[in-house]
Amino acid sequence: LIMISAQAYGENGKMKEYHYTGPVEHKFSPYAFNGGTVLAVAGEDFAIVASDTRLSEGYSIHSRDSPKCYKLTDTTVLGCSGFHGDCLTLTKIIEARLKMYKHSNNKSMTSGAIAAMLSTTLY
């Protein structure tokens, strides 16, 4: 007994032709887009930075408690979304450089200096 799927038939009742295109090569990429939203609003003497906490990949939710805002100093916050591994690595690099600066200069880095350092680190 041969079973043929009903999907193999067209609307007119005749079998559809299938064309074999050869093997499909699946590419591996270690990067995943974990999504995320970061929003910042600045005023004359204030700034508000907010983000979601969901870490997802496609339709899967890996965590509902994964913050995307990182406090660097008392006056500076970094918001980061995208591939979670890149965000973690970036914040570790920035935090290490902030510690080195503080030990060398006995003061915290300004927000403008952190922005310049972030710019050179990323690009």
C-alpha positions in Angstrom: 0.0 0.0 0.0 1.4 3.4 -1.0 0.3 6.5 0.9 0.5 9.8 -0.9 -0.2 13.0 0.9 -3.3 15.0 -0.2 -1.0 18.0 -0.5 0.6 16.3 -3.5 -2.5 16.9 -5.6 -3.5 20.1 -7.2 -6.9 21.7 -7.3 -7.7 19.9 -10.5 -7.0 16.5 -8.9 -3.8 15.9 -10.8 -0.5 15.3 -9.0 1.8 18.3 -8.7 5.3 18.1 -10.1 8.1 18.4 -7.7 11.5 19.8 -8.7 14.5 18.7 -6.8 16.9 21.6 -6.4 19.7 19.7 -4.7 20.9 19.7 -1.1 20.2 22.7 1.1 23.2 24.0 3.0 22.3 25.4 6.4 24.6 28.2 7.6 25.6 28.3 11.2 25.9 31.7 12.9 26.8 32.0 16.6 25.0 35.3 16.8 21.3 35.6 17.6 19.2 38.7 17.7 17.8 38.8 21.2 15.8 41.8 20.6 15.0 44.4 23.2 13.9 48.0 23.5 15.7 50.9 25.2 14.2 54.3 25.4 15.8 57.5 26.7 14.2 60.9 27.2 16.3 63.9 28.2 15.2 67.3 29.5 17.0 70.5 30.8 18.1 68.9 34.0 17.1 65.3 33.9 17.2 62.1 31.8 15.0 59.0 32.0 16.3 55.7 30.6 14.1 52.6 30.4 14.2 49.2 28.8 12.3 46.0 28.7 13.7 42.9 30.6 12.8 40.1 28.2 15.6 38.1 26.6 14.2 36.3 23.6 15.2 34.6 20.4 12.6 34.1 17.7 9.4 32.9 19.5 11.3 31.6 22.5 11.6 33.6 25.7 14.8 32.7 27.5 14.3 35.0 30.5 11.9 37.7 31.7 14.5 39.3 34.0 17.4 40.3 31.8 18.0 44.1 32.2 19.3 46.1 29.3 20.2 49.2 31.3 23.5 49.2 33.1 24.5 51.9 35.7 28.1 52.9 34.9 28.5 55.9 37.3 26.1 57.9 39.5 25.3 60.1 36.5 25.7 57.7 33.5 23.6 54.7 32.4 24.3 52.5 29.3 21.3 51.1 27.5 22.1 48.1 25.2 20.0 45.8 23.1 20.6 43.2 20.4 22.9 40.2 20.8 23.0 39.6 24.6 26.6 38.3 24.5 27.8 41.6 22.8 26.0 43.7 25.4 27.6 41.8 28.3 31.0 42.0 26.8 30.7 45.7 26.0 29.6 46.5 29.5 32.5 44.5 31.0 35.0 46.4 28.8 33.5 49.8 29.7 33.4 49.0 33.4 37.0 47.8 33.4 38.1 51.0 31.6 36.2 53.1 34.1 38.0 51.3 37.0 41.4 51.9 35.4 40.5 55.6 34.9 39.4 56.0 38.5 42.6 54.4 39.8 44.7 56.6 37.6 42.9 59.9 38.2 41.3 59.5 41.6 37.9 60.6 40.2 35.1 59.2 38.1 34.9 59.7 34.4 32.4 62.3 33.1 29.4 61.3 31.0 31.0 63.1 28.0 34.2 61.2 28.4 32.4 57.9 28.7 30.5 58.7 25.5 33.7 59.4 23.7 35.3 56.2 25.0 32.2 54.2 24.0 32.4 55.7 20.5 36.0 54.7 20.0 35.3 51.2 21.5 32.4 50.6 19.2 33.9 52.1 16.0 
